[in-house]
Amino acid sequence: SANGYPSINIAGSVSSFKGYGLGVYCYFSSNSSVQSANAITAPNLSGVQFTDMVTVSLGGVGTINHIINGVGGTANSNGSVQYLNSYN
C-alpha cells in the first residue's frame, strides 16, 4: 500500500532489534520521479530500537519520503540528506 520498497525491512514477528548507524541512499537515474515511502520499516515495539539513521538522495535524483515508518524528513532535490537520531 506504500510507494516503493524499504531498503531495510524488519519483519513484523520481530520483538527485539537494535540498529545503529544505518544509512539508506537512493539514485533513481532512470526515472527521477520515483518515490519510496520509507527507507526503513519495522514493528513499532519498545524492543525494536534504532539510533543514528540517515537517508540521502544522491544528486537529488529520486525521493525517499521518510526515514522510518512515516517518521523523518524527505530526502530529495530540496533536501538531499536527512538525519534521525532515534526511533522508539
Buried (B, 14 or more C-beta within 10 A) or exposed (E): EEEBEBBBEBEEEEEEBEBEEBBBBBEBEEEBEBBBBBBBBBBEBEEBBBBEBBBBBBEBBBBBBBBBBEBBBBBBEEEBEBBBEEBB
